């Protein structure tokens, strides 16, 4: 009976474990103990970190590290989304640069073959095919410097062959601005400019105005139809609310003067060999007595009724205004030949005498002429009669002496 009982109990016991099941059981036990070990290590590290590390000191470091990591992640995401691929090193492998041919790597080669470095062709053609893998930046052979406004009014001496148009183009201004800025030198007769004449060159298009006695910023701005604030600029040196003084030269940006006549005047009847003259003696032989080197008063008197040479009240004035009454006779200051006889812009009726020694005299605002183009005259010869033609506010003689084209002070040459 006991034997039978033992036999039954043995039948109810679980069968013996195989070796494979024993290993699996052992591994399962180990896997159950591993999380406990990792948790213990993690807990120890955290406790050490909490006790030894100052979070306030480490916070900036963690912030920077997080920011850098975010930038790297965003860059990788952008590259992945854009579909940009890195070019294959075909040149280093000696392969043809064909976008449709993928590079082939022979990993089974027993010996690596040395590839000579690529040699760039000596061609200056920088055009790249649509399927090329390389992006090249074209070289720029020059640097573009932006134009800047000139800081001040400059002076320019007229050279041989210059015209108002050439000078204006050289300084980036309109031809009208050159004339409006030099009315006393050009006298609204741009065809009469000569080498040696000094011109004022404005930094901007506009007018160069000489302030007269009693003028204000408002009155000058009104005369040129600009805002008064335009005169308070970097070139005039006026403080806000300050008024100009007599003779002060003012740049009026955007201002416009009287319309300029760019063509010589029409035929003007005058006595003498030329009969009719354009003022300037064209096609007339210029020969005659030479000057003796000293001058006499063209009016017979030293009395001045207007501006002096470079008068402080009008610094751009390049002549001397002698007093005379309407119809008074006017005389040649020295021997010479008449080279201009006729109407010439702001000069009105003008006589020019070339003295043959580098000196030229001009006589402006005549009412009537007594000589013609190409005629020889002598010191004291009658030239014509006093008037107020052209750019004049009353009867007077505008008298100039020029040497090699450069205006001179008449008082330095007269008795």
Residue pairs with C-beta under 8 A, 6 or more apart in sequence:
17 25
87 133
87 134
88 95
88 102
88 103
88 133
89 103
90 96
90 97
90 103
90 133
91 97
91 118
92 115
92 118
93 103
93 105
93 115
94 115
95 101
95 103
95 104
97 132
97 133
98 131
99 131
99 132
99 133
100 131
126 136
126 138
128 134
128 135
128 136
147 172
149 203
149 204
150 201
150 203
151 203
151 234
152 203
152 235
153 200
153 201
153 202
153 203
153 208
153 235
153 249
153 251
154 200
154 201
155 198
155 199
155 200
155 201
156 167
156 171
156 198
156 199
156 201
157 195
157 196
157 197
157 198
157 199
157 406
158 167
158 193
158 194
158 195
158 196
158 197
158 198
158 199
158 405
159 195
160 195
162 193
162 195
163 190
163 193
164 175
164 178
164 179
164 186
164 190
164 193
165 175
167 178
167 199
167 201
168 174
168 175
168 177
168 178
171 201
173 201
173 202
173 204
173 205
174 205
175 190
175 260
175 262
176 205
176 256
176 257
176 260
177 202
177 205
177 206
177 207
178 186
178 190
178 199
178 201
179 186
179 188
179 190
179 257
179 260
180 206
180 207
180 208
180 255
180 256
180 257
180 260
181 199
181 200
181 201
181 202
181 206
181 207
181 208
182 199
182 200
182 208
182 316
183 257
183 316
183 346
183 391
184 314
184 316
184 317
184 318
184 319
185 197
185 198
185 199
185 316
185 318
185 407
186 192
186 193
186 199
186 345
186 346
187 344
187 345
187 346
187 347
187 364
187 390
187 391
188 258
188 260
188 261
188 345
188 346
188 347
188 390
188 391
189 344
189 345
189 346
189 347
189 350
190 260
190 262
190 345
191 262
191 263
191 264
191 280
192 280
192 340
192 344
192 345
192 347
193 199
194 360
194 402
194 405
195 404
195 405
196 402
196 403
196 404
196 405
196 406
197 402
197 405
197 406
197 407
198 406
198 407
200 208
200 249
200 316
202 208
202 251
203 235
203 251
204 251
204 253
204 254
205 253
205 254
206 224
206 251
206 252
206 253
206 254
206 255
207 224
207 251
207 252
207 255
207 256
207 257
208 249
208 250
208 251
208 252
208 316
209 220
209 224
209 249
209 250
209 252
209 255
210 247
210 248
210 249
210 250
210 313
210 314
210 315
210 316
211 220
211 244
211 245
211 246
211 247
211 248
211 249
211 250
212 246
212 313
213 246
213 313
215 244
215 246
216 243
216 244
217 228
217 231
217 232
217 238
217 243
217 244
218 228
220 231
220 244
220 250
220 252
221 227
221 228
221 230
221 231
221 252
224 252
224 254
224 255
224 256
224 257
225 255
225 256
226 252
226 253
226 254
226 255
230 252
230 253
230 254
230 255
231 238
231 244
231 250
231 252
232 238
232 239
232 240
233 251
233 253
235 251
236 244
236 248
236 250
236 251
238 244
238 250
244 250
246 312
246 313
247 311
247 312
247 313
247 314
247 315
249 315
249 316
261 345
264 278
264 279
264 280
264 344
265 278
265 279
265 342
265 343
265 344
265 345
266 278
266 343
267 276
267 277
267 278
268 276
268 277
268 278
268 279
268 341
268 342
268 343
268 349
269 275
269 276
270 276
270 277
270 341
270 342
270 369
270 371
270 372
270 373
271 369
271 370
271 371
271 372
272 338
272 341
272 371
272 372
272 373
272 374
272 375
273 284
273 372
273 373
273 374
273 375
274 281
274 284
274 341
274 372
274 373
274 374
274 375
275 372
277 341
277 342
277 372
277 373
278 342
279 340
279 341
279 342
279 343
279 344
279 350
279 373
280 339
280 340
280 342
280 344
280 373
281 338
281 339
281 340
281 341
281 373
281 374
284 373
284 374
285 374
286 337
286 339
286 354
286 374
287 337
288 335
288 336
288 337
288 356
288 375
288 376
288 377
289 335
289 336
289 337
289 356
289 376
289 378
290 335
290 336
290 355
290 356
290 357
291 334
291 335
291 336
291 355
291 356
291 357
291 359
292 334
292 335
292 379
293 334
293 357
294 334
294 413
295 333
295 334
295 361
295 379
295 401
295 410
295 413
295 414
296 331
296 333
296 334
296 379
296 380
296 414
296 415
297 322
297 333
297 414
297 415
298 322
298 330
298 331
298 332
298 333
298 361
298 363
298 383
298 397
298 399
299 322
299 323
299 324
299 328
299 330
299 331
299 386
299 397
300 331
301 322
301 323
302 322
302 414
302 415
303 322
303 323
304 320
304 321
304 322
304 323
305 321
305 322
305 323
305 324
305 394
305 396
306 321
306 323
306 396
306 398
307 313
307 314
307 317
307 319
307 320
307 321
308 317
308 320
308 321
308 411
309 317
309 318
309 319
309 320
309 407
309 408
309 409
309 410
309 411
310 316
310 317
310 318
310 409
311 317
318 400
318 407
319 362
319 364
319 398
319 399
319 400
319 407
319 410
320 398
320 399
320 400
320 409
320 410
320 411
321 396
321 397
321 398
321 399
322 396
322 397
322 399
323 396
324 330
324 386
324 395
324 396
324 397
325 386
325 395
326 367
326 386
326 387
326 388
326 395
327 367
327 385
327 386
327 387
328 385
328 386
329 382
329 384
329 385
329 386
330 363
330 366
330 382
330 383
330 384
330 385
330 386
330 397
331 379
331 380
331 381
331 382
331 383
332 353
332 361
332 377
332 378
332 379
332 380
332 381
332 383
333 353
333 361
333 379
333 399
333 401
333 414
334 353
334 355
334 359
334 361
334 379
335 355
335 377
335 378
335 379
336 353
336 354
336 355
336 356
336 361
336 376
336 377
337 353
337 354
337 356
337 374
337 375
337 376
337 377
338 351
338 352
338 353
338 371
338 372
338 373
338 374
338 375
338 376
338 377
339 352
339 353
339 354
339 360
339 373
339 374
340 350
340 351
340 352
340 362
340 373
341 350
341 351
341 352
341 369
341 371
341 372
341 373
341 375
342 349
342 350
342 369
342 373
343 349
343 350
343 389
343 390
344 350
344 390
345 390
345 391
346 390
346 391
347 362
347 364
347 365
347 390
347 391
347 398
348 364
348 365
348 366
348 387
348 388
348 389
348 390
348 391
348 392
349 364
349 365
349 366
349 367
349 368
349 369
349 384
349 387
349 389
349 390
350 362
350 363
350 364
350 366
350 390
351 362
351 363
351 366
351 369
351 371
351 383
351 384
352 360
352 361
352 362
352 363
353 360
353 361
353 362
353 363
353 377
353 383
354 360
355 361
358 403
358 404
359 401
359 402
359 403
360 401
360 402
360 403
360 405
361 399
361 400
361 401
361 402
362 398
362 399
362 400
362 402
363 383
363 384
363 397
363 398
363 399
364 390
364 392
364 397
364 398
364 399
364 400
365 386
365 387
365 388
365 389
365 390
365 392
365 395
365 396
365 397
365 398
366 383
366 384
366 385
366 386
366 387
366 389
367 384
367 385
367 386
367 387
367 388
367 389
367 395
368 384
368 385
368 387
369 383
369 384
370 382
370 383
370 384
370 385
371 377
371 381
371 382
371 383
371 384
377 383
386 395
386 396
386 397
387 395
388 394
388 395
388 396
392 398
399 410
400 407
400 410
401 407
401 408
401 409
401 410
401 413
402 408
